[in-house]
Amino acid sequence: MVDIVERPTRLAAPPALPDAVAVPAAAGRTGRLLGLGARALHRSVAIVALAAVWEGAPRLGLVDRVFLPPLSEVLAAWWELLRSGQLAEHVGASLTRSLAGLGLAVLTAIPLGLLIGWYRPLAELLSPLLEVFRNTAALALLPVFVLILGLGETSKIALVLYACSWPILLNTIAGVKGVDPLLIRSARSMGLNHLRLFQKVILPAAVPTIFTGVRLAGAYSILVLVAAEMVGAKAGLGYLVNYAQYNFAIPDMYSGIITISAIGLVVNQLLVALERRFSTWRVDVSAG
């Protein structure tokens, strides 16, 4: 009797995927890249047009290039300020003052706004005082801050703190008062105490409005500080712009202005990203 040894069956190799399957994936990536490029180009058209006008108008004699030099000369002056280290010194001084005032405003105005917005008797008590100070321009109080706190860093940080506190405070109050009462009643019916109610309902619902105030405060922190640095400062972007104007270094003056605009744009984008981080629960109804 002969034993018949069965040969092990060889596993068949999986069929190769047709090339047509990989084509849509590559086409999809290409389409996304083209879409991103088109959006970036669309958003930069206005800036490119402004740069072209700025460069061409002085060279064509449409404006006096003494008072408005071409953009290329301004960028060359900006690079020279950066290379020499002067620009970094002025930016560092301004950012230190601005971020210190903005941070103190966030730490003080948000808790106070939550308290005023939630506790009605306190809101009624402080409402006349808030109306008086909210309509008082921060720059109008600059001489007061200088007289009381001197020409040093304290007066400038205090002025930024004052200017940034109001948009944060008022938007926080509005955000708390704008919470849907049905949400509050539903949370209370489930037995949430005051602390959990604030954590689970009030704060998440008020976050978008609060961040609107923080973004406004971020812009104010730059604008008010630049004006304050033009008085009694020895460093800072406001001092740079003012000093360049008095010494008729017009390209340096525009370099400082461009730097101020760029910092304001970066600060706003960072705050937008931070708002998205704390508002991940929101659904964008405009998408799709």
C-alpha angles and dihedrals in degrees: 000000000000119000111225110213111208115225113235110256112246115234111244115241114246112259114262115255112248118251090243090072093061094045097072092050092052090044090051092053091047091049092051091049091049090048092051091048092049092050092047091049092047092051094047097049094091093047092048090048091050091049091050092050091046091051097042104040096065093042092051092049095246090128132019107269090207090070097029110029119192117278091246091061091048091051090048090053090047091053091049091052089049094047093049092050095240094112093051090051093052094043091049092051093048095045092049092054095040097048092044092054093042093048093050090048091053092048094050106029100049097054091042091048092050090051095047093044093050102038108061099192090056091049091052091048096050099034096093091048092048092051091053096051098038089062094049111095114234093225090054087063094049093100089050093052091047093049094048102035102024131230095298132099095284095068093048094048090046091052091051089047091053094046094047097044097068102058090044094046096045094045091048091052091048091048093053093045091047095059111121108259089215090064091051093049091047091051092049092049088058090057101254114162123224094269094050090044090057092045099045104031117012100045098044091048093047098044097092092051092044091053090050087060092045091052091050089048090051090058092045091051090062099039097046093044093052090054091046092050090059088069119065099336127132097193138024138083093278089054090048093053093045094045092048091050094052091047092045092239091147098172089053090050092054090045089059091048092051090049091051091052092048092050091049090051093049093047091050093050091049091052090048090053090048091050090053089050092055094039100052090128092065119100118220103227091187093062117097 
